[in-house]
Amino acid sequence: MDIEEAYSILDQDDRFRVLQQVNISDRHIFNEDYGDEPIGRLAVIDTETTGFSPNLGDRIIDLAIAICSYGQETGRLFEIVSRYDGLEDPEMEIPEAVQQLTGITNVMVKGRHINEREVAQVMDGVGLIVCHNAAFDRRFLESRFPAFADKNFSCSLSEIPWSSWGLESKKLDYLGYRHGFFHKGHRARADVDMLLTLLNEKKPKEDASIFSVLLDSARLTTFRIYAVGLPFDVKEQVKARGYRWNDGRDGRPRAWWIDTNNDVDEVKILSELGCSSPVIKKLTARERYRPADT
């Protein structure tokens, strides 16, 4: 019995869960392009960093970019057309916890630099950037490469309804496990390849790809509403609606806030709660995950 036959037998038996290692080549083909729809280019990007904030001096130490063609109408992934992978010396000691998590040591990055020209080349013609935590990765990308400030970003962590699909965690390795995949290590390229693999999977009980969900979300205009002047005694009510607190230190309004597709209904609810002058910002994929949106 060969390995493929054994896999097929075990995969059909509910007593077993069989995982395949992610294996994405530099020119991997996901689906055939039959030329029946316009083609776009997306960049799946991941960073490994020394910490959580470039404003506190943290830096990128590992960058991976995979450029993939896709059908603009169906959201089908076609093929990887180019890549960039690079390590960079942060000119500081990499925290021990980061070294243990990523396997990236001070020796590995010593004297290494990300090539800005090559990054610009692979990003040429890209219409959408996908990260698994776009709010995090975009901060570091814009800090290191200012041109990323003008790019469209989408977030596979927050814009795909993993929870409603019965998935208890949004961590990339867990999502991979639930879809039958695993990857080795916590390096940028490994995470990029896992995310590409997941985006190519089908939605539950449907033929459309998971990426098609993300693409539809990226095309939406959403609204970020800051409940400026909200009475203190109703804060628990907005928290229950999903509002989060912003302390104002990042330049944004000091207020409870929420992202929504329906600003009219949300403003009406806030008015009933005593908030008569909320601040509303319209967001597209270009603005949605910027470090500060004032």
C-alpha positions, 0 to 999 in steps of 0.5 A, a space after each residue: 500500500 502506498 502512502 496516498 492510499 493509506 492517507 485516503 483510508 485513514 482520512 475517511 475513518 472518523 477515529 483518525 485525523 491525518 495531517 499533511 505538511 504544507 508544501 508550497 513551491 516558489 511557483 506553486 499552482 493552486 488552480 488552473 487559469 482558464 482565462 475566463 475572468 480578470 486577473 489580480 495580484 495579491 501579496 501574502 505577507 508575514 513578519 517576525 519582529 523583536 517585539 510588539 511596537 515599532 514605536 518602542 524600537 522593535 524591528 522586523 527580523 524576518 520578512 516573507 512575501 508571496 505574490 499570487 495571481 487570482 480571479 477577481 470575480 471568483 476569488 480563485 487562487 491561481 499561482 505564485 508568481 514571485 517571492 521575497 524572503 529576507 532576514 534583517 539585523 535589528 541592531 539590538 539583541 533579539 529577546 530570548 523569548 523571540 529566539 525560542 519562538 522563531 528559531 532566529 538567533 542573533 548570529 543568523 541576522 548579524 549583518 543581514 539587510 532586507 533589500 528594499 529594491 527587491 521588495 519594491 519589485 515583487 510588490 509591483 502590480 499588487 492590488 491587495 495585501 493579506 496578513 493574518 494580523 494586518 493591524 500588527 504587520 502593517 505597523 511594522 511594514 509602514 515603519 520599515 517601508 513607507 510605501 506600504 502606507 498607500 497599499 490596500 490591506 486585508 486581515 485573515 484573522 478578523 475578516 474571515 468568520 472562523 468562529 461561525 464556522 465552528 473554529 474555536 481559535 484563530 491562530 494560524 497553526 490551529 486553523 491549519 490543523 483543523 483543515 488537515 495541515 501542519 507546518 514546521 517552525 514559526 518563521 515568516 515563510 512558513 506562516 505565509 505558506 500556511 495562510 496561502 494553503 488555508 485561503 485556497 481551501 473551500 468555505 464550509 459546504 460551499 465550492 467558493 474559496 476562503 479567499 473569496 470571503 476575504 476578497 468580498 470583505 476587502 471591497 467593503 466600505 466600513 465605518 469606525 465610530 468613536 462614541 465621543 461624549 458617551 455617558 459613563 454609566 452606559 459603558 457596559 452596554 456599548 462593551 456588550 455590543 463589541 465596543 473597545 476602549 481607546 485611551 487616546 495615546 495613539 492620536 485617535 479619539 479617547 473614546 469607546 469605538 467599534 467598526 461596523 458596516 452599518 453606521 446609520 443604525 449604530 449612530 441611532 443606538 448611540 443617540 438613544 444612549 446619550 451620545 449625540 456627537 460620535 466621530 465617524 470615519 469611513 474606512 476602505 482597505 487602504 485605511 482600515 489597518 493603518 497605525 493611526 487613522 486621524 
